[in-house]
């Protein structure tokens, strides 16, 4: 049961997340040979205020 975890900033559309899950699943099958039905893809969306790079919150670096 492979689990693919993706963390990204919130704001992607449902269609983008669907396409990402499909592409990652397809590549996992291609590379490892596991059944697609056994693959779990977990997408965690993070608010910019909860993500920092170089000690700076992305919400401060890239305000809306």
Rosetta blueprint (number, residue, H / E / L):
1 X L
2 X L
3 X E
4 X E
5 X E
6 X E
7 X E
8 X E
9 X E
10 X L
11 X L
12 X L
13 X L
14 X H
15 X H
16 X H
17 X H
18 X H
19 X H
20 X H
21 X H
22 X H
23 X H
24 X H
25 X H
26 X H
27 X H
28 X H
29 X H
30 X H
31 X H
32 X H
33 X L
34 X L
35 X L
36 X H
37 X H
38 X H
39 X L
40 X E
41 X E
42 X E
43 X E
44 X E
45 X E
46 X E
47 X L
48 X H
49 X H
50 X H
51 X L
52 X E
53 X E
54 X L
55 X L
56 X E
57 X E
58 X H
59 X H
60 X H
61 X H
62 X L
63 X L
64 X L
